[in-house]
């Protein structure tokens, strides 16, 4: 899914266990977004590229 400007609006974070989480609606933060994995319980910090 892309917006009118051609920017990819779908953001997925891949955990160390291989599970993927969609965080496309979360507001970016300076210190990253902490994502909790529902499969293994690990917390991954995602930084906007």
Biopython code that builds the backbone (N, CA, C, O; Angstrom):
import numpy as np
from Bio.PDB.StructureBuilder import StructureBuilder

atoms = [
    (1, "UNK", "N", (0.847, -1.172, 0.000)),
    (1, "UNK", "CA", (0.000, 0.000, 0.000)),
    (1, "UNK", "C", (0.887, 1.228, 0.000)),
    (1, "UNK", "O", (1.786, 1.345, 0.833)),
    (2, "UNK", "N", (0.646, 2.143, -0.923)),
    (2, "UNK", "CA", (1.420, 3.368, -0.983)),
    (2, "UNK", "C", (0.484, 4.562, -0.985)),
    (2, "UNK", "O", (-0.670, 4.467, -1.402)),
    (3, "UNK", "N", (0.996, 5.682, -0.514)),
    (3, "UNK", "CA", (0.207, 6.904, -0.520)),
    (3, "UNK", "C", (0.358, 7.586, -1.874)),
    (3, "UNK", "O", (1.028, 7.061, -2.763)),
    (4, "UNK", "N", (-0.253, 8.738, -2.033)),
    (4, "UNK", "CA", (-0.170, 9.464, -3.295)),
    (4, "UNK", "C", (1.241, 9.944, -3.590)),
    (4, "UNK", "O", (1.606, 10.127, -4.752)),
    (5, "UNK", "N", (2.036, 10.149, -2.547)),
    (5, "UNK", "CA", (3.411, 10.603, -2.750)),
    (5, "UNK", "C", (4.369, 9.453, -3.045)),
    (5, "UNK", "O", (5.550, 9.687, -3.303)),
    (6, "UNK", "N", (3.879, 8.218, -3.011)),
    (6, "UNK", "CA", (4.713, 7.062, -3.308)),
    (6, "UNK", "C", (5.466, 6.519, -2.118)),
    (6, "UNK", "O", (6.292, 5.620, -2.274)),
    (7, "UNK", "N", (5.204, 7.041, -0.928)),
    (7, "UNK", "CA", (5.888, 6.579, 0.283)),
    (7, "UNK", "C", (5.185, 5.336, 0.804)),
    (7, "UNK", "O", (3.955, 5.288, 0.848)),
    (8, "UNK", "N", (5.948, 4.344, 1.193)),
    (8, "UNK", "CA", (5.383, 3.111, 1.723)),
    (8, "UNK", "C", (4.768, 3.380, 3.091)),
    (8, "UNK", "O", (5.449, 3.859, 3.997)),
    (9, "UNK", "N", (3.472, 3.072, 3.241)),
    (9, "UNK", "CA", (2.773, 3.353, 4.499)),
    (9, "UNK", "C", (2.684, 2.123, 5.394)),
    (9, "UNK", "O", (2.092, 2.196, 6.471)),
    (10, "UNK", "N", (3.243, 1.023, 4.988)),
    (10, "UNK", "CA", (3.160, -0.201, 5.756)),
    (10, "UNK", "C", (4.490, -0.423, 6.467)),
    (10, "UNK", "O", (5.531, -0.524, 5.817)),
    (11, "UNK", "N", (4.463, -0.500, 7.792)),
    (11, "UNK", "CA", (5.677, -0.682, 8.568)),
    (11, "UNK", "C", (5.560, -1.977, 9.357)),
    (11, "UNK", "O", (4.638, -2.145, 10.155)),
    (12, "UNK", "N", (6.485, -2.880, 9.135)),
    (12, "UNK", "CA", (6.494, -4.149, 9.847)),
    (12, "UNK", "C", (7.821, -4.287, 10.580)),
    (12, "UNK", "O", (8.885, -3.972, 10.047)),
    (13, "UNK", "N", (7.729, -4.767, 11.819)),
    (13, "UNK", "CA", (8.912, -5.014, 12.637)),
    (13, "UNK", "C", (9.061, -6.522, 12.771)),
    (13, "UNK", "O", (8.104, -7.219, 13.107)),
    (14, "UNK", "N", (10.275, -7.027, 12.506)),
    (14, "UNK", "CA", (10.521, -8.464, 12.614)),
    (14, "UNK", "C", (11.233, -8.744, 13.932)),
    (14, "UNK", "O", (12.265, -8.145, 14.237)),
    (15, "UNK", "N", (10.668, -9.660, 14.705)),
    (15, "UNK", "CA", (11.228, -10.037, 16.004)),
    (15, "UNK", "C", (12.377, -11.031, 15.812)),
    (15, "UNK", "O", (12.571, -11.566, 14.720)),
    (16, "UNK", "N", (13.125, -11.267, 16.876)),
    (16, "UNK", "CA", (14.223, -12.234, 16.827)),
    (16, "UNK", "C", (13.707, -13.661, 16.618)),
    (16, "UNK", "O", (14.447, -14.520, 16.139)),
    (17, "UNK", "N", (12.435, -13.919, 16.976)),
    (17, "UNK", "CA", (11.864, -15.258, 16.793)),
    (17, "UNK", "C", (11.300, -15.448, 15.385)),
    (17, "UNK", "O", (10.906, -16.556, 15.020)),
    (18, "UNK", "N", (11.257, -14.361, 14.584)),
    (18, "UNK", "CA", (10.779, -14.448, 13.213)),
    (18, "UNK", "C", (9.364, -13.913, 13.005)),
    (18, "UNK", "O", (8.932, -13.764, 11.862)),
    (19, "UNK", "N", (8.640, -13.625, 14.070)),
    (19, "UNK", "CA", (7.284, -13.089, 13.957)),
    (19, "UNK", "C", (7.340, -11.627, 13.515)),
    (19, "UNK", "O", (8.279, -10.905, 13.853)),
    (20, "UNK", "N", (6.326, -11.194, 12.754)),
    (20, "UNK", "CA", (6.268, -9.808, 12.295)),
    (20, "UNK", "C", (5.072, -9.103, 12.909)),
    (20, "UNK", "O", (3.999, -9.688, 13.050)),
    (21, "UNK", "N", (5.264, -7.835, 13.275)),
    (21, "UNK", "CA", (4.197, -7.009, 13.837)),
    (21, "UNK", "C", (4.032, -5.773, 12.975)),
    (21, "UNK", "O", (5.020, -5.177, 12.545)),
    (22, "UNK", "N", (2.790, -5.381, 12.719)),
    (22, "UNK", "CA", (2.497, -4.190, 11.931)),
    (22, "UNK", "C", (2.365, -2.993, 12.864)),
    (22, "UNK", "O", (1.507, -2.987, 13.747)),
    (23, "UNK", "N", (3.212, -1.975, 12.674)),
    (23, "UNK", "CA", (3.164, -0.784, 13.521)),
    (23, "UNK", "C", (2.933, 0.463, 12.667)),
    (23, "UNK", "O", (3.444, 1.536, 12.987)),
    (24, "UNK", "N", (2.176, 0.326, 11.595)),
    (24, "UNK", "CA", (2.008, 1.427, 10.646)),
    (24, "UNK", "C", (1.265, 2.619, 11.227)),
    (24, "UNK", "O", (1.441, 3.726, 10.719)),
    (25, "UNK", "N", (0.450, 2.462, 12.256)),
    (25, "UNK", "CA", (-0.303, 3.576, 12.811)),
    (25, "UNK", "C", (0.348, 4.253, 14.000)),
    (25, "UNK", "O", (-0.219, 5.189, 14.564)),
    (26, "UNK", "N", (1.525, 3.799, 14.390)),
    (26, "UNK", "CA", (2.196, 4.322, 15.582)),
    (26, "UNK", "C", (3.018, 5.562, 15.211)),
    (26, "UNK", "O", (3.701, 5.579, 14.187)),
    (27, "UNK", "N", (2.947, 6.587, 16.044)),
    (27, "UNK", "CA", (3.692, 7.822, 15.807)),
    (27, "UNK", "C", (5.183, 7.600, 16.077)),
    (27, "UNK", "O", (5.547, 7.079, 17.131)),
    (28, "UNK", "N", (6.054, 7.992, 15.131)),
    (28, "UNK", "CA", (7.505, 7.836, 15.343)),
    (28, "UNK", "C", (7.978, 8.675, 16.528)),
    (28, "UNK", "O", (7.456, 9.761, 16.777)),
    (29, "UNK", "N", (8.963, 8.166, 17.250)),
    (29, "UNK", "CA", (9.533, 8.860, 18.406)),
    (29, "UNK", "C", (11.044, 8.961, 18.260)),
    (29, "UNK", "O", (11.662, 8.159, 17.560)),
    (30, "UNK", "N", (11.624, 9.929, 18.909)),
    (30, "UNK", "CA", (13.070, 10.134, 18.789)),
    (30, "UNK", "C", (13.874, 8.962, 19.330)),
    (30, "UNK", "O", (14.916, 8.617, 18.772)),
    (31, "UNK", "N", (13.407, 8.348, 20.406)),
    (31, "UNK", "CA", (14.147, 7.241, 21.012)),
    (31, "UNK", "C", (13.663, 5.882, 20.519)),
    (31, "UNK", "O", (13.990, 4.861, 21.124)),
    (32, "UNK", "N", (12.894, 5.845, 19.437)),
    (32, "UNK", "CA", (12.434, 4.589, 18.854)),
    (32, "UNK", "C", (11.101, 4.135, 19.421)),
    (32, "UNK", "O", (10.600, 4.703, 20.391)),
    (33, "UNK", "N", (10.538, 3.118, 18.815)),
    (33, "UNK", "CA", (9.259, 2.551, 19.230)),
    (33, "UNK", "C", (9.520, 1.163, 19.795)),
    (33, "UNK", "O", (10.075, 0.303, 19.112)),
    (34, "UNK", "N", (9.118, 0.947, 21.045)),
    (34, "UNK", "CA", (9.290, -0.375, 21.650)),
    (34, "UNK", "C", (8.105, -1.246, 21.263)),
    (34, "UNK", "O", (6.952, -0.890, 21.506)),
    (35, "UNK", "N", (8.405, -2.401, 20.654)),
    (35, "UNK", "CA", (7.375, -3.307, 20.164)),
    (35, "UNK", "C", (7.467, -4.616, 20.941)),
    (35, "UNK", "O", (8.524, -5.247, 20.982)),
    (36, "UNK", "N", (6.349, -5.025, 21.562)),
    (36, "UNK", "CA", (6.288, -6.266, 22.329)),
    (36, "UNK", "C", (5.846, -7.396, 21.411)),
    (36, "UNK", "O", (4.846, -7.257, 20.707)),
    (37, "UNK", "N", (6.565, -8.506, 21.404)),
    (37, "UNK", "CA", (6.223, -9.671, 20.591)),
    (37, "UNK", "C", (5.241, -10.548, 21.355)),
    (37, "UNK", "O", (5.526, -10.976, 22.474)),
    (38, "UNK", "N", (4.094, -10.814, 20.758)),
    (38, "UNK", "CA", (3.078, -11.649, 21.398)),
    (38, "UNK", "C", (3.437, -13.126, 21.343)),
    (38, "UNK", "O", (2.843, -13.925, 22.067)),
    (39, "UNK", "N", (4.393, -13.508, 20.505)),
    (39, "UNK", "CA", (4.775, -14.911, 20.366)),
    (39, "UNK", "C", (5.790, -15.315, 21.436)),
    (39, "UNK", "O", (5.578, -16.285, 22.163)),
    (40, "UNK", "N", (6.899, -14.564, 21.530)),
    (40, "UNK", "CA", (7.971, -14.971, 22.450)),
    (40, "UNK", "C", (8.138, -14.043, 23.651)),
    (40, "UNK", "O", (8.811, -14.404, 24.618)),
    (41, "UNK", "N", (7.533, -12.848, 23.603)),
    (41, "UNK", "CA", (7.621, -11.921, 24.723)),
    (41, "UNK", "C", (8.799, -10.979, 24.694)),
    (41, "UNK", "O", (9.012, -10.229, 25.647)),
    (42, "UNK", "N", (9.568, -10.998, 23.629)),
    (42, "UNK", "CA", (10.725, -10.096, 23.528)),
    (42, "UNK", "C", (10.259, -8.687, 23.204)),
    (42, "UNK", "O", (9.204, -8.496, 22.598)),
    (43, "UNK", "N", (11.052, -7.697, 23.610)),
    (43, "UNK", "CA", (10.776, -6.294, 23.290)),
    (43, "UNK", "C", (11.842, -5.821, 22.313)),
    (43, "UNK", "O", (13.037, -5.898, 22.600)),
    (44, "UNK", "N", (11.405, -5.330, 21.153)),
    (44, "UNK", "CA", (12.300, -4.858, 20.107)),
    (44, "UNK", "C", (12.117, -3.359, 19.947)),
    (44, "UNK", "O", (10.983, -2.880, 19.905)),
    (45, "UNK", "N", (13.209, -2.608, 19.857)),
    (45, "UNK", "CA", (13.131, -1.163, 19.626)),
    (45, "UNK", "C", (13.321, -0.895, 18.148)),
    (45, "UNK", "O", (14.352, -1.242, 17.570)),
    (46, "UNK", "N", (12.312, -0.269, 17.532)),
    (46, "UNK", "CA", (12.350, 0.032, 16.102)),
    (46, "UNK", "C", (12.605, 1.512, 15.904)),
    (46, "UNK", "O", (11.929, 2.345, 16.508)),
    (47, "UNK", "N", (13.584, 1.852, 15.057)),
    (47, "UNK", "CA", (13.905, 3.235, 14.735)),
    (47, "UNK", "C", (13.464, 3.510, 13.314)),
    (47, "UNK", "O", (13.684, 2.689, 12.423)),
    (48, "UNK", "N", (12.832, 4.677, 13.090)),
    (48, "UNK", "CA", (12.380, 5.074, 11.754)),
    (48, "UNK", "C", (13.592, 5.328, 10.877)),
    (48, "UNK", "O", (14.552, 5.965, 11.308)),
    (49, "UNK", "N", (13.551, 4.838, 9.665)),
    (49, "UNK", "CA", (14.690, 4.965, 8.760)),
    (49, "UNK", "C", (14.630, 6.212, 7.949)),
    (49, "UNK", "O", (15.520, 6.463, 7.137)),
]
sb = StructureBuilder()
sb.init_structure("model")
sb.init_model(0)
sb.init_chain("A")
sb.init_seg("    ")
for serial, (resi, resn, name, xyz) in enumerate(atoms, 1):
    if name == "N":
        sb.init_residue(resn, " ", resi, " ")
    sb.init_atom(name, np.array(xyz, "f"), 0.0, 1.0, " ", f" {name:<3s}", serial, name[0])
structure = sb.get_structure()
